[in-house]
Amino acid sequence: MNSEIHLDKIVCSFFLCLVLLTVSYTVGKGFEQAIIPAAKHQVRIGSFNIEKLGKDDPCQAKNAAEILKNYDIVAIQEIMNTSATAANNQRGDKGIKALKQILTYLNADWDFVLSPEPNGTEKAEITGRLNTFEYYAFIFRKSKIDLVPSSAFLWDEDADPIPDLEDQERQFDREPFIASFRVRDGRLDFTLITIHAASRPAKWRRDEIKRLRLVYEKVQDSDPYQDDVFLLGDFNTSVDKKEWEPLKGLPTMKHILTSSDKTTIYKAKGKLSKNQYDTIWHQGFASDEDIIIETAQVHPAWKENFVWPADICPPVEISTRENKRIWLYRRHVSDHLPVTVILHTDKDTDNFGTT
C-alpha cells in the first residue's frame, strides 16, 4: 500500500512538472504576456489582497514578489496578525515578517509603510482572537516614488462619528488606511485609501460600502492642492450593488474595470469566480488626465514564473494547463487577483508641491 502511494506521488510530481514546463513554454510562444511594466514618465499602481499573508506556506512570499515586481506601488490587504496571543503578545509578527520577506525577494529599491496596530484588540483580548486582525501596507519603489512625510494614518472613527451607526461595534471592521505619495520624476502626487471590507455579516458589509463616501470626501477635502485620490482594495462587494450608490453620487466618480472583469478564484475548481470584489475608484475630473485607461486590468497573475511544493498536484478533474496554474495560484498565493492601472507622471495639474 505504501509503495502504491509513493508511486502515485512520483507520477503526480512528474506530471505537474511536465505541465508547468509546458505552460511556461506556451506563455512564451502564444499566451498574452500577463502584464508589462510602466514606461518612462509612468507608474503602475495596484491593489492586491494576498490571502492570509503570514500563513505557513513557504512559497507565498516568493510568489507574491514575482507578481509585485511588475508594479511601482501597491496597496496590500490581509497582512495577518498571526502568532498574536492574548496571553503575551497582542502584536502578531508572522504577517509582518512575510511582508518583509517579500521585499527581500524584490530588492533594496523597495520600501513599505505599514498601518498602525489593528483596532479592536481590547475586545480580541477578551475573546482570544487577536490573530484574526489584519494590517495594511503600501509597498513602493524608492527610486520612483516617495512617501509624503507624516501622511499615513488609519481612519479615525472617533474624529468622524456616523450618526446612523447601528448594530455594529465600529464604522468599519477594518478601518481604511490612507497615505500620500509623490513621484520622483514628474509632477504627480496622489493619495491612496485602501480597505478590506467586512466579509460578513452582510448588513455590516453593505453599511461599510455606504460609509466609504464619507471617508473619500473627508480625504479629498483635507488638502485643497491634492485632487488625485484613489480608493482601492478588496470590497467584498461587486460594483453593481445598490450600496455603492452613495459613493457613485460623488461628481464623476468611476472605477477602472469593466463589468466582465473578475477578481477572485474558486477554491477547488481552478477557475475564476463570478465576483468582482477588487477595483480602483477615482473621480474623473481630478484623475482622468493621469490615468492611461487602456492599461486598466485584472492581472492574470497565475501566468507569472512561480515555484510550488514538489508534492502538490492539482485534482485530476482539473484537466487544462491553464486551470492547473490557476488552482496552484489559488492554493499558494491568494484567492484574489491584483487590479492595476498605469498613471502618467507628467500630466498632473493640481498644484503639485504647493503647501
BELFEN-V618911 format. One record per pair of residues at least 4 apart in sequence whose C-alpha atoms are under 6 Angstrom apart, sorted by sequence separation. I is the first residue (numbers start at 1). J is the second residue. D is the distance in Angstrom with one decimal. If there is no record, write none. Layout:
# BELFEN-V618911
I:J:D  I:J:D
This chain:
# BELFEN-V618911
8:12:6.0  20:24:6.0  26:30:5.5  27:31:4.4  38:42:5.4  60:64:6.0  65:69:6.0  85:89:5.1  93:97:5.9  121:125:5.9  124:128:5.5  141:145:5.9  157:161:5.8  216:220:5.9  217:221:5.9  245:249:6.0  284:288:4.8  329:333:5.2  330:334:5.0  38:43:5.5  84:89:5.2  85:90:5.8  124:129:5.1  183:188:5.8  248:253:5.5  266:271:5.8  330:335:5.1  38:44:5.7  84:90:5.1  124:130:5.0  265:271:5.9  266:272:6.0  84:91:5.5  182:189:4.3  198:205:5.0  265:272:4.3  266:273:5.4  84:92:3.9  181:189:5.6  264:272:6.0  265:273:4.9  83:92:4.8  181:190:5.5  264:273:5.5  82:92:5.1  180:190:5.7  81:92:4.4  180:191:4.1  82:94:5.4  179:191:5.7  179:192:5.6  262:275:5.4  263:276:5.0  178:192:5.7  262:276:4.7  80:95:4.7  178:193:4.5  79:95:5.0  177:193:5.7  177:194:5.4  176:194:5.5  176:195:4.6  115:135:5.8  155:175:5.6  115:136:5.2  155:176:5.4  115:137:5.9  114:137:4.4  154:177:4.5  302:325:5.9  113:137:5.5  153:177:6.0  256:280:5.8  302:326:5.5  113:138:5.4  153:178:5.4  173:198:5.7  255:280:5.4  52:78:5.5  53:79:4.9  54:80:6.0  112:138:5.5  152:178:5.5  255:281:4.2  44:71:5.2  47:74:5.3  49:76:5.7  53:80:5.7  112:139:4.1  152:179:4.1  254:281:5.6  302:329:5.5  44:72:5.2  45:73:5.0  46:74:4.6  47:75:4.7  48:76:5.1  49:77:4.6  52:80:5.7  111:139:5.7  151:179:5.2  254:282:5.7  43:72:5.8  45:74:5.7  49:78:5.9  111:140:5.6  151:180:5.6  253:282:5.7  110:140:5.6  253:283:4.3  110:141:4.6  252:283:5.2  109:141:5.6  110:142:5.7  148:180:5.5  252:284:5.1  37:70:5.5  109:142:5.4  148:181:5.1  210:243:5.5  147:181:4.5  213:247:4.6  146:181:5.6  146:182:5.2  172:208:6.0  210:246:5.9  65:102:5.2  145:182:5.7  192:229:5.9  194:231:5.9  196:233:6.0  206:243:5.7  145:183:4.4  190:228:4.9  191:229:4.8  192:230:5.0  193:231:4.7  194:232:5.0  195:233:5.1  196:234:4.8  197:235:4.8  238:276:5.1  86:125:5.0  144:183:5.7  145:184:5.6  190:229:5.9  194:233:5.1  196:235:5.8  238:277:5.2  299:338:5.4  54:94:4.8  144:184:5.2  237:277:5.1  256:296:5.9  298:338:6.0  299:339:5.8  54:95:3.8  61:102:5.1  65:106:5.8  236:277:4.8  298:339:4.5  53:95:5.3  86:128:5.5  235:277:5.3  297:339:5.9  234:277:5.7  297:340:5.6  54:98:5.2  234:278:4.6  296:340:5.7  233:278:5.6  296:341:4.2  84:130:5.7  295:341:5.3  84:131:5.1  232:279:5.8  295:342:5.9  232:280:4.4  82:131:4.6  231:280:5.7  81:131:4.6  231:281:4.9  292:342:5.7  230:281:5.6  292:343:5.8  81:133:5.4  230:282:5.0  291:343:4.6  81:134:5.5  270:323:4.7  290:343:5.2  80:134:4.6  290:344:4.9  79:134:5.3  78:134:5.5  79:135:4.9  270:326:5.0  270:327:4.1  290:347:5.8  228:286:5.7  77:136:5.1  227:286:5.4  228:287:5.5  76:136:5.7  76:137:5.2  75:137:6.0  75:138:4.6  74:138:5.6  74:139:5.5  73:139:5.6  73:140:4.1  72:140:5.4  72:141:5.4  265:335:5.2  264:335:5.6  264:336:4.4  263:336:5.7  263:337:5.2  225:350:5.7  225:351:5.7  188:345:4.9  187:345:5.9  186:345:5.0  187:346:5.3  186:346:4.8  188:348:5.2  187:348:5.8  187:352:6.0  47:233:5.6  63:306:5.5  34:300:5.7  60:332:5.5  60:333:5.1  51:334:4.6  50:334:5.2  49:336:6.0  48:338:4.5  47:338:5.5  47:339:5.5  46:339:5.5  46:340:4.2  45:340:5.7  45:341:5.8  44:341:5.8  13:311:5.9  44:342:4.2  43:342:5.6  43:343:5.3  12:313:5.9  42:343:5.5  42:344:4.6  41:344:6.0  42:345:5.2  41:345:5.1
